[in-house]
């Protein structure tokens, strides 16, 4: 599952005159940003490795995600 699903679920919504996150939504949004940043960092480092190590990193990366 990607962070897109969570971002959509906890996106800002209009409540009367206010546009705000649902309860806990801002924390979820920040967590999604952190996860996406870490994934980009891993991908950047992964590109510098030989192919067999890239495959190992890929397996380990997806193995830790639900």
N, C-alpha and C positions, 0 to 999 in steps of 0.2 A: 504494500500500500504506500502511496506517495503522500507527501504533505499536502498536495492539492485537495484531497478529500477533506482533510481537517481544516484547511483554510476556508473552504467553501462552507463547511458546517458551522464554523465559528466566525464567519465574516460579520462585519458591521451591519446592523439592521436598523431600520427606522422604527422608532417607538414614539408615536405622537410627533412632537416637534424635534425630538432628539434622534441623532444617528449615533449608535453606540454598539460596542461588542456585547454579545450575550455574556452571562456570568462565566467568568474564567476565560473568555475568548481572547482577551489581550495576552494572557499568559500563553495560551495555545499558539497564538500567532507568533510570539517571540520564540517559542520553542521550535516551531516550524522553520523560522528564519535560521536558527542555530543549526538545525539538522541539515538544511540545504547548504549552508556555508561549509559545514564539515564534509559533506559529500563532495562538494566542489574541490576542497583541499585534497581529499583522498584521491580524486580523479587526476588532479594535477600532478601529484607525486607518483601515482600509478603509471602515468605516461612515460616516466623516466626509467622504468624498470624493463628488464627483458620480458619477453612474452610469457614464459612459464611463471614468472613472479606476478605478472599482471593478472593472469588467470587465478592464481592463489589469492591475491588481494580481492578480486571480484567475488570469489566463493565466500571468503570471510566477510566481506561487506554485506552481501545479500543474506548470508547465514544469520546475521545478528538482527535482521529486520523481520517483523512479523509478516 
